[in-house]
Amino acid sequence: MAERLLTPSKITAWLDCAHFLTLRHEVEAGNRTVEHSPFGEMAQMLLDKGLEHERAVLDRYRAEGLSVFEVPERVNGESFQQWVDRVGDVLAEGHDVVFQMPFVHEGIRGIADFLRRVDHDRAGGDGDRETGTFSYEPIDAKLARRQAKPGHVLQLCFYAEAIEASTGVLPEWVHIELGSGRSEAVRVADVLAYWRRLRGQLAKLLIDGVQADTRP
């Protein structure tokens, strides 16, 4: 049986049209085929541009002297969960940046563009501050030039919760690297309640099955 896991992109599309999720699950179940779209070339061009932007951000991190761990790609015939299991606990290794980290959490799967290490101070025995603890904050590279879209932030909320499940530490901030070269940061505490309410609605869909009476 195929994995029935939601993705952050499906969730943001579902916000715009509940029928979208019904159609996607029909395609994945083999009950619906996707017809050729005349906009295929445009979609491919946008995909290529997105990958170029992502690679430019990666190159910039390397130029800053940060240590970057590139997650091994998913292999043929491997389920998403098997890939996650094979990758293992990369975040415990302390890399400055982790590129393309896969997560499965609460019935949702996704691949974080970047996770960047954040070092924390802690109180020493004599009351002084000493370094030694760290966590990670998720970063997505998006082609949007002026500002992040709500869907971008919701995707990052998923990665923030997945990081918390893996490390025990909820990120304080999530970040978007815009196509203009500007970065935006959003405080997780400001948006997490909405994400969790939305996630609860989607969890019910996973349990009950996608409603058959949805309409475009």
Accessible surface in RSA format (square Angstrom, percent):
REM  Atomic radii and reference values for relative SASA: ProtOr
REM  Chains: A
REM  Algorithm: Lee & Richards
REM  Probe-radius: 1.40
REM  Slices: 20
REM RES _ NUM      All-atoms   Total-Side   Main-Chain    Non-polar    All polar
REM                ABS   REL    ABS   REL    ABS   REL    ABS   REL    ABS   REL
RES MET A   1   232.79 120.6 142.77  94.5  90.02 214.3 120.85 102.7 111.94 148.3
RES ALA A   2    75.15  69.1  49.30  76.1  25.85  58.8  60.49  85.2  14.66  38.8
RES GLU A   3    62.53  35.9  36.78  27.8  25.74  61.3  36.35  70.3  26.18  21.4
RES ARG A   4    97.21  40.8  81.11  41.3  16.10  38.3  26.66  36.4  70.55  42.8
RES LEU A   5    31.82  17.7  26.50  19.0   5.32  13.4  26.50  18.6   5.32  14.3
RES LEU A   6     0.66   0.4   0.63   0.5   0.03   0.1   0.63   0.4   0.03   0.1
RES THR A   7    22.99  16.4  22.99  23.3   0.00   0.0  21.72  29.2   1.27   1.9
RES PRO A   8     7.78   5.7   6.71   6.1   1.07   3.9   7.78   6.4   0.00   0.0
RES SER A   9    69.62  58.8  64.14  85.6   5.48  12.6  43.47  92.6  26.15  36.6
RES LYS A  10    19.70   9.6  19.17  11.8   0.53   1.3  16.30  14.7   3.40   3.6
RES ILE A  11     1.03   0.6   0.69   0.5   0.34   0.8   1.03   0.7   0.00   0.0
RES THR A  12    25.00  17.8  21.05  21.3   3.95   9.4  12.40  16.7  12.60  19.1
RES ALA A  13    27.81  25.6  20.56  31.7   7.24  16.5  26.83  37.8   0.98   2.6
RES TRP A  14    41.60  16.7  37.13  18.0   4.47  10.5  32.96  17.6   8.64  14.0
RES LEU A  15    72.35  40.3  39.38  28.2  32.96  82.9  41.84  29.4  30.51  82.1
RES ASP A  16   132.65  92.9  96.27  95.8  36.38  86.0  29.93  70.4 102.72 102.4
RES CYS A  17    46.22  35.0  39.54  44.1   6.67  15.7  29.04  73.6  17.18  18.5
RES ALA A  18    49.38  45.4  40.54  62.6   8.84  20.1  40.54  57.1   8.84  23.4
RES HIS A  19    26.94  14.7  26.90  18.7   0.04   0.1  17.57  18.1   9.37  10.9
RES PHE A  20    66.74  33.4  65.03  40.3   1.71   4.5  66.74  40.5   0.00   0.0
RES LEU A  21     1.49   0.8   1.49   1.1   0.00   0.0   1.49   1.0   0.00   0.0
RES THR A  22    10.63   7.6   9.97  10.1   0.66   1.6  10.10  13.6   0.53   0.8
RES LEU A  23    53.71  29.9  53.71  38.4   0.00   0.0  53.71  37.7   0.00   0.0
RES ARG A  24    75.99  31.9  75.99  38.7   0.00   0.0  12.44  17.0  63.55  38.5
RES HIS A  25     9.27   5.1   8.26   5.7   1.01   2.6   8.64   8.9   0.63   0.7
RES GLU A  26    53.76  30.9  51.91  39.3   1.85   4.4  20.98  40.6  32.78  26.8
RES VAL A  27    37.19  24.5  27.18  24.6  10.01  24.1  27.18  23.6  10.01  27.1
RES GLU A  28    70.32  40.4  42.57  32.2  27.75  66.1  37.12  71.8  33.20  27.1
RES ALA A  29    58.56  53.8  21.22  32.8  37.34  84.9  33.72  47.5  24.84  65.8
RES GLY A  30    64.25  79.2   0.00   N/A  64.25  79.2  32.79  90.0  31.46  70.4
RES ASN A  31   119.60  82.5  82.19  79.4  37.41  90.1  26.22  63.1  93.38  90.3
RES ARG A  32   112.59  47.3 101.74  51.9  10.85  25.8  25.41  34.7  87.18  52.8
RES THR A  33   119.16  84.8 101.65 103.0  17.51  41.7  79.28 106.5  39.88  60.3
RES VAL A  34   107.79  70.9  75.75  68.6  32.04  77.2  79.31  68.9  28.48  77.2
RES GLU A  35   148.10  85.0 129.54  98.0  18.56  44.2  50.14  97.0  97.97  80.0
RES HIS A  36   169.90  92.9 134.27  93.3  35.63  91.1 102.28 105.4  67.63  78.7
RES SER A  37    49.84  42.1  43.55  58.1   6.29  14.5  36.63  78.0  13.21  18.5
RES PRO A  38   115.51  84.2  83.76  76.4  31.75 115.4  91.12  75.2  24.39 151.6
RES PHE A  39   147.52  73.8 145.38  90.0   2.14   5.6 147.20  89.2   0.32   0.9
RES GLY A  40    32.28  39.8   0.00   N/A  32.28  39.8  26.44  72.6   5.84  13.1
RES GLU A  41   154.40  88.6 144.68 109.5   9.72  23.1  61.12 118.2  93.28  76.2
RES MET A  42   103.51  53.6  98.10  64.9   5.41  12.9  94.73  80.5   8.79  11.6
RES ALA A  43    60.02  55.2  50.96  78.6   9.06  20.6  54.55  76.8   5.48  14.5
RES GLN A  44    91.07  50.9  88.29  64.5   2.79   6.6  40.81  86.9  50.27  38.1
RES MET A  45    91.73  47.5  87.79  58.1   3.94   9.4  53.77  45.7  37.96  50.3
RES LEU A  46    94.57  52.7  91.24  65.3   3.32   8.4  91.69  64.4   2.88   7.7
RES LEU A  47    99.23  55.3  91.95  65.8   7.28  18.3  98.54  69.2   0.69   1.9
RES ASP A  48    61.08  42.8  58.86  58.6   2.22   5.3  20.42  48.1  40.66  40.6
RES LYS A  49   102.69  50.1 100.98  62.0   1.71   4.1  51.69  46.5  51.00  54.3
RES GLY A  50    23.72  29.3   0.00   N/A  23.72  29.3  20.47  56.2   3.25   7.3
RES LEU A  51    95.58  53.2  91.28  65.3   4.30  10.8  91.66  64.4   3.92  10.6
RES GLU A  52   105.10  60.3  95.30  72.1   9.80  23.3  47.04  91.0  58.06  47.4
RES HIS A  53    26.57  14.5  20.57  14.3   5.99  15.3  16.80  17.3   9.76  11.4
RES GLU A  54    24.82  14.3  24.82  18.8   0.00   0.0   1.07   2.1  23.75  19.4
RES ARG A  55   106.65  44.8 106.00  54.0   0.65   1.5  44.15  60.3  62.50  37.9
RES ALA A  56    57.28  52.7  45.93  70.9  11.35  25.8  51.42  72.4   5.86  15.5
RES VAL A  57     2.32   1.5   2.01   1.8   0.31   0.7   2.19   1.9   0.13   0.3
RES LEU A  58     0.00   0.0   0.00   0.0   0.00   0.0   0.00   0.0   0.00   0.0
RES ASP A  59    74.96  52.5  69.78  69.5   5.17  12.2  27.93  65.7  47.02  46.9
RES ARG A  60    94.15  39.5  88.32  45.0   5.83  13.9  59.85  81.8  34.30  20.8
RES TYR A  61     1.36   0.6   1.36   0.8   0.00   0.0   0.74   0.6   0.63   0.8
RES ARG A  62   101.67  42.7  86.24  44.0  15.43  36.7  46.52  63.6  55.15  33.4
RES ALA A  63    90.96  83.6  47.50  73.3  43.46  98.9  60.81  85.6  30.15  79.9
RES GLU A  64    92.83  53.3  55.85  42.3  36.98  88.1  41.69  80.6  51.14  41.8
RES GLY A  65    65.02  80.2   0.00   N/A  65.02  80.2  34.92  95.8  30.09  67.4
RES LEU A  66    40.59  22.6  31.11  22.3   9.48  23.8  31.28  22.0   9.32  25.1
RES SER A  67    56.71  47.9  46.68  62.3  10.03  23.1  49.78 106.0   6.92   9.7
RES VAL A  68    30.73  20.2   0.73   0.7  30.00  72.3   0.84   0.7  29.89  81.1
RES PHE A  69    55.78  27.9  53.24  33.0   2.54   6.6  55.78  33.8   0.00   0.0
RES GLU A  70    73.90  42.4  57.43  43.4  16.47  39.2  22.51  43.5  51.39  42.0
RES VAL A  71    10.96   7.2   0.11   0.1  10.85  26.1   0.11   0.1  10.85  29.4
RES PRO A  72    64.34  46.9  53.10  48.4  11.24  40.9  64.34  53.1   0.00   0.0
RES GLU A  73   147.70  84.8 136.75 103.5  10.96  26.1  53.03 102.6  94.67  77.3
RES ARG A  74    95.48  40.1  71.41  36.4  24.07  57.3  23.72  32.4  71.76  43.5
RES VAL A  75    82.45  54.3  74.40  67.4   8.05  19.4  79.18  68.8   3.27   8.9
RES ASN A  76   159.94 110.3 128.86 124.5  31.08  74.8  36.71  88.4 123.23 119.1
RES GLY A  77    88.04 108.6   0.00   N/A  88.04 108.6  46.01 126.3  42.03  94.1
RES GLU A  78    22.31  12.8  13.47  10.2   8.84  21.1   9.61  18.6  12.69  10.4
RES SER A  79    33.85  28.6  27.09  36.2   6.76  15.6  28.90  61.5   4.95   6.9
RES PHE A  80     5.92   3.0   5.92   3.7   0.00   0.0   5.92   3.6   0.00   0.0
RES GLN A  81    71.37  39.9  71.37  52.2   0.00   0.0  40.10  85.4  31.26  23.7
RES GLN A  82   102.65  57.4  98.53  72.0   4.12   9.8  32.62  69.4  70.03  53.1
RES TRP A  83    13.81   5.5  13.81   6.7   0.00   0.0  13.81   7.4   0.00   0.0
RES VAL A  84    30.19  19.9  27.76  25.1   2.43   5.9  27.89  24.2   2.30   6.2
RES ASP A  85    95.11  66.6  71.00  70.7  24.11  57.0  33.54  78.9  61.57  61.4
RES ARG A  86   108.97  45.8  76.21  38.8  32.76  78.0  68.92  94.2  40.05  24.3
RES VAL A  87    19.68  12.9   0.47   0.4  19.21  46.3   4.04   3.5  15.64  42.4
RES GLY A  88    34.74  42.8   0.00   N/A  34.74  42.8  28.41  78.0   6.33  14.2
RES ASP A  89    88.69  62.1  68.01  67.7  20.68  48.9  42.37  99.7  46.32  46.2
RES VAL A  90     2.41   1.6   2.28   2.1   0.13   0.3   2.28   2.0   0.13   0.4
RES LEU A  91     3.28   1.8   0.80   0.6   2.49   6.3   0.99   0.7   2.30   6.2
RES ALA A  92    72.63  66.8  38.36  59.2  34.27  78.0  48.62  68.5  24.01  63.6
RES GLU A  93   112.01  64.3  76.02  57.5  36.00  85.7  39.31  76.0  72.70  59.4
RES GLY A  94    14.86  18.3   0.00   N/A  14.86  18.3   4.95  13.6   9.91  22.2
RES HIS A  95    42.25  23.1  39.65  27.6   2.59   6.6  31.08  32.0  11.17  13.0
RES ASP A  96    43.23  30.3  42.99  42.8   0.24   0.6   2.69   6.3  40.54  40.4
RES VAL A  97     0.00   0.0   0.00   0.0   0.00   0.0   0.00   0.0   0.00   0.0
RES VAL A  98     0.00   0.0   0.00   0.0   0.00   0.0   0.00   0.0   0.00   0.0
RES PHE A  99    11.63   5.8  11.63   7.2   0.00   0.0  11.63   7.0   0.00   0.0
RES GLN A 100    48.39  27.1  48.39  35.4   0.00   0.0  16.63  35.4  31.76  24.1
RES MET A 101    10.16   5.3  10.16   6.7   0.00   0.0  10.16   8.6   0.00   0.0
RES PRO A 102     0.85   0.6   0.00   0.0   0.85   3.1   0.00   0.0   0.85   5.3
RES PHE A 103    13.49   6.8  12.97   8.0   0.52   1.4  13.49   8.2   0.00   0.0
RES VAL A 104    44.19  29.1  17.64  16.0  26.55  64.0  17.64  15.3  26.55  72.0
RES HIS A 105    36.02  19.7  32.03  22.3   3.98  10.2  20.82  21.5  15.20  17.7
RES GLU A 106   100.89  57.9  74.27  56.2  26.62  63.4  15.09  29.2  85.80  70.1
RES GLY A 107    25.09  30.9   0.00   N/A  25.09  30.9  15.96  43.8   9.13  20.5
RES ILE A 108     1.68   1.0   1.68   1.3   0.00   0.0   1.68   1.2   0.00   0.0
RES ARG A 109    63.55  26.7  63.55  32.4   0.00   0.0   2.48   3.4  61.07  37.0
RES GLY A 110     5.93   7.3   0.00   N/A   5.93   7.3   5.93  16.3   0.00   0.0
RES ILE A 111    60.57  34.5  49.52  36.9  11.05  26.6  49.52  35.7  11.05  30.0
RES ALA A 112     0.18   0.2   0.18   0.3   0.00   0.0   0.18   0.3   0.00   0.0
RES ASP A 113    17.66  12.4  17.66  17.6   0.00   0.0   0.00   0.0  17.66  17.6
RES PHE A 114     0.00   0.0   0.00   0.0   0.00   0.0   0.00   0.0   0.00   0.0
RES LEU A 115     0.00   0.0   0.00   0.0   0.00   0.0   0.00   0.0   0.00   0.0
RES ARG A 116    78.51  33.0  78.51  40.0   0.00   0.0  17.04  23.3  61.46  37.2
RES ARG A 117    72.96  30.6  57.22  29.2  15.74  37.5   4.97   6.8  67.99  41.2
RES VAL A 118    44.30  29.1  41.05  37.2   3.25   7.8  44.30  38.5   0.00   0.0
RES ASP A 119    91.35  64.0  64.89  64.6  26.46  62.6  26.03  61.2  65.32  65.1
RES HIS A 120    71.82  39.3  67.05  46.6   4.77  12.2  51.68  53.3  20.14  23.4
RES ASP A 121    81.26  56.9  61.83  61.5  19.43  45.9   9.52  22.4  71.74  71.5
RES ARG A 122   110.88  46.6 107.56  54.8   3.33   7.9  36.20  49.5  74.68  45.3
RES ALA A 123    69.03  63.5  43.18  66.6  25.84  58.8  43.18  60.8  25.84  68.5
RES GLY A 124    13.62  16.8   0.00   N/A  13.62  16.8   5.73  15.7   7.89  17.7
RES GLY A 125    94.92 117.1   0.00   N/A  94.92 117.1  46.46 127.5  48.46 108.5
RES ASP A 126   115.72  81.1  75.98  75.6  39.74  94.0  50.83 119.6  64.90  64.7
RES GLY A 127    57.46  70.9   0.00   N/A  57.46  70.9  32.63  89.5  24.83  55.6
RES ASP A 128    90.89  63.7  86.36  86.0   4.53  10.7  27.63  65.0  63.26  63.1
RES ARG A 129   154.85  65.0 126.46  64.5  28.39  67.6  63.01  86.1  91.84  55.7
RES GLU A 130    81.67  46.9  74.93  56.7   6.74  16.1  28.85  55.8  52.82  43.1
RES THR A 131   101.94  72.5  87.21  88.4  14.72  35.1  53.62  72.0  48.32  73.0
RES GLY A 132    49.74  61.3   0.00   N/A  49.74  61.3  24.50  67.2  25.24  56.5
RES THR A 133    53.92  38.3  49.23  49.9   4.69  11.2  48.98  65.8   4.93   7.5
RES PHE A 134    63.48  31.8  42.77  26.5  20.71  53.9  42.77  25.9  20.71  59.3
RES SER A 135     5.65   4.8   4.07   5.4   1.58   3.6   2.16   4.6   3.49   4.9
RES TYR A 136     1.12   0.5   1.12   0.6   0.00   0.0   1.12   0.8   0.00   0.0
RES GLU A 137    17.80  10.2  17.80  13.5   0.00   0.0   1.79   3.5  16.00  13.1
RES PRO A 138     0.00   0.0   0.00   0.0   0.00   0.0   0.00   0.0   0.00   0.0
RES ILE A 139     8.47   4.8   8.35   6.2   0.12   0.3   8.35   6.0   0.12   0.3
RES ASP A 140     3.52   2.5   3.52   3.5   0.00   0.0   0.30   0.7   3.22   3.2
RES ALA A 141    12.97  11.9   0.00   0.0  12.97  29.5   0.00   0.0  12.97  34.4
RES LYS A 142    42.29  20.6  39.92  24.5   2.36   5.6  13.68  12.3  28.61  30.5
RES LEU A 143    69.29  38.6  56.87  40.7  12.43  31.2  57.06  40.1  12.24  32.9
RES ALA A 144    24.02  22.1   6.33   9.8  17.69  40.2  19.59  27.6   4.43  11.7
RES ARG A 145   152.82  64.2 143.65  73.2   9.16  21.8  57.64  78.8  95.18  57.7
RES ARG A 146   208.40  87.5 197.59 100.7  10.81  25.7  72.72  99.4 135.68  82.2
RES GLN A 147   123.13  68.9 119.77  87.5   3.35   8.0  22.72  48.4 100.41  76.2
RES ALA A 148    18.43  16.9   2.53   3.9  15.90  36.2   2.53   3.6  15.90  42.1
RES LYS A 149   124.57  60.8 122.87  75.4   1.70   4.0  66.77  60.1  57.80  61.6
RES PRO A 150   108.18  78.8 100.92  92.0   7.26  26.4 106.97  88.3   1.21   7.5
RES GLY A 151    16.22  20.0   0.00   N/A  16.22  20.0  11.01  30.2   5.21  11.7
RES HIS A 152    23.65  12.9  23.65  16.4   0.00   0.0   7.99   8.2  15.66  18.2
RES VAL A 153    18.72  12.3  18.72  17.0   0.00   0.0  18.72  16.3   0.00   0.0
RES LEU A 154     7.21   4.0   7.14   5.1   0.07   0.2   7.21   5.1   0.00   0.0
RES GLN A 155    22.41  12.5  21.44  15.7   0.96   2.3   0.81   1.7  21.60  16.4
RES LEU A 156     0.13   0.1   0.13   0.1   0.00   0.0   0.13   0.1   0.00   0.0
RES CYS A 157     0.12   0.1   0.12   0.1   0.00   0.0   0.00   0.0   0.12   0.1
RES PHE A 158     1.10   0.6   1.10   0.7   0.00   0.0   1.10   0.7   0.00   0.0
RES TYR A 159     8.86   4.1   8.86   5.0   0.00   0.0   0.11   0.1   8.75  10.8
RES ALA A 160     0.00   0.0   0.00   0.0   0.00   0.0   0.00   0.0   0.00   0.0
RES GLU A 161     6.04   3.5   4.56   3.5   1.48   3.5   2.34   4.5   3.70   3.0
RES ALA A 162     3.51   3.2   1.05   1.6   2.47   5.6   1.50   2.1   2.01   5.3
RES ILE A 163     0.03   0.0   0.03   0.0   0.00   0.0   0.03   0.0   0.00   0.0
RES GLU A 164    58.82  33.8  56.07  42.4   2.74   6.5  12.58  24.3  46.23  37.7
RES ALA A 165    69.14  63.6  26.76  41.3  42.38  96.4  38.79  54.6  30.35  80.4
RES SER A 166    57.48  48.6  21.87  29.2  35.61  82.0  20.71  44.1  36.77  51.5
RES THR A 167    52.50  37.3  19.15  19.4  33.35  79.5  28.03  37.7  24.47  37.0
RES GLY A 168    63.00  77.7   0.00   N/A  63.00  77.7  31.80  87.3  31.20  69.9
RES VAL A 169    65.87  43.3  62.97  57.0   2.91   7.0  65.72  57.1   0.15   0.4
RES LEU A 170    57.81  32.2  39.45  28.2  18.36  46.2  39.45  27.7  18.36  49.4
RES PRO A 171     3.58   2.6   0.12   0.1   3.46  12.6   2.15   1.8   1.43   8.9
RES GLU A 172    96.53  55.4  86.35  65.3  10.18  24.2  36.47  70.5  60.06  49.0
RES TRP A 173    77.18  31.0  77.18  37.4   0.00   0.0  63.60  33.9  13.58  22.0
RES VAL A 174     0.00   0.0   0.00   0.0   0.00   0.0   0.00   0.0   0.00   0.0
RES HIS A 175    44.27  24.2  44.27  30.8   0.00   0.0  30.37  31.3  13.90  16.2
RES ILE A 176     0.00   0.0   0.00   0.0   0.00   0.0   0.00   0.0   0.00   0.0
RES GLU A 177    11.24   6.5  11.24   8.5   0.00   0.0   0.64   1.2  10.60   8.7
RES LEU A 178     0.30   0.2   0.00   0.0   0.30   0.8   0.00   0.0   0.30   0.8
RES GLY A 179    22.18  27.4   0.00   N/A  22.18  27.4   2.75   7.6  19.43  43.5
RES SER A 180    52.80  44.6  21.06  28.1  31.74  73.1  21.93  46.7  30.87  43.2
RES GLY A 181    55.92  69.0   0.00   N/A  55.92  69.0  32.08  88.0  23.84  53.4
RES ARG A 182   116.14  48.8 108.73  55.4   7.41  17.6  68.97  94.3  47.17  28.6
RES SER A 183    63.00  53.2  40.81  54.5  22.19  51.1  31.67  67.4  31.33  43.9
RES GLU A 184    39.72  22.8  35.21  26.6   4.51  10.7  16.65  32.2  23.06  18.8
RES ALA A 185    56.33  51.8  27.97  43.2  28.36  64.5  27.97  39.4  28.36  75.1
RES VAL A 186    30.22  19.9  27.13  24.6   3.09   7.4  30.22  26.3   0.00   0.0
RES ARG A 187    91.75  38.5  89.30  45.5   2.44   5.8  18.66  25.5  73.09  44.3
RES VAL A 188     1.62   1.1   1.62   1.5   0.00   0.0   1.62   1.4   0.00   0.0
RES ALA A 189    82.59  75.9  52.01  80.3  30.58  69.6  57.48  80.9  25.11  66.5
RES ASP A 190   109.28  76.5  73.51  73.2  35.77  84.6  26.05  61.3  83.23  83.0
RES VAL A 191    35.74  23.5  32.76  29.7   2.98   7.2  35.74  31.1   0.00   0.0
RES LEU A 192    14.12   7.9  14.12  10.1   0.00   0.0  14.12   9.9   0.00   0.0
RES ALA A 193    82.73  76.1  68.24 105.3  14.48  32.9  75.07 105.7   7.66  20.3
RES TYR A 194   101.10  47.2  94.97  54.0   6.14  16.0  75.77  56.9  25.33  31.2
RES TRP A 195     1.54   0.6   1.54   0.7   0.00   0.0   1.54   0.8   0.00   0.0
RES ARG A 196    99.21  41.7  91.98  46.9   7.23  17.2  31.87  43.6  67.33  40.8
RES ARG A 197   147.00  61.7 134.95  68.8  12.06  28.7  67.58  92.4  79.42  48.1
RES LEU A 198     5.22   2.9   3.89   2.8   1.33   3.4   5.09   3.6   0.14   0.4
RES ARG A 199    51.47  21.6  51.20  26.1   0.27   0.6   3.45   4.7  48.02  29.1
RES GLY A 200    40.41  49.8   0.00   N/A  40.41  49.8  31.79  87.3   8.61  19.3
RES GLN A 201    82.08  45.9  72.23  52.8   9.86  23.5  35.31  75.2  46.77  35.5
RES LEU A 202     1.40   0.8   1.40   1.0   0.00   0.0   1.40   1.0   0.00   0.0
RES ALA A 203    39.91  36.7  37.63  58.1   2.28   5.2  39.02  54.9   0.89   2.3
RES LYS A 204   132.72  64.7 130.37  80.0   2.36   5.6  97.92  88.1  34.81  37.1
RES LEU A 205    27.80  15.5  26.13  18.7   1.67   4.2  26.49  18.6   1.31   3.5
RES LEU A 206    52.37  29.2  26.07  18.6  26.31  66.1  28.69  20.1  23.68  63.7
RES ILE A 207   146.72  83.5 114.43  85.3  32.29  77.8 120.50  86.8  26.22  71.2
RES ASP A 208    91.34  64.0  52.48  52.2  38.86  91.9  31.27  73.6  60.07  59.9
RES GLY A 209    31.21  38.5   0.00   N/A  31.21  38.5  27.07  74.3   4.14   9.3
RES VAL A 210    34.89  23.0  12.36  11.2  22.53  54.3  12.36  10.7  22.53  61.1
RES GLN A 211   106.75  59.7  99.52  72.7   7.23  17.2  28.76  61.2  77.99  59.2
RES ALA A 212    97.73  89.9  68.06 105.0  29.66  67.5  71.90 101.3  25.83  68.4
RES ASP A 213   102.51  71.8  87.47  87.1  15.04  35.6  38.91  91.6  63.60  63.4
RES THR A 214    18.43  13.1  10.97  11.1   7.46  17.8  17.60  23.6   0.83   1.3
RES ARG A 215   173.12  72.7 155.92  79.5  17.20  41.0  68.10  93.1 105.02  63.6
RES PRO A 216   134.65  98.1  82.95  75.6  51.70 187.9 102.38  84.5  32.27 200.6
END  Absolute sums over single chains surface
CHAIN  1 A    12512.0       9613.2       2898.8       6725.3       5786.7
END  Absolute sums over all chains
TOTAL         12512.0       9613.2       2898.8       6725.3       5786.7
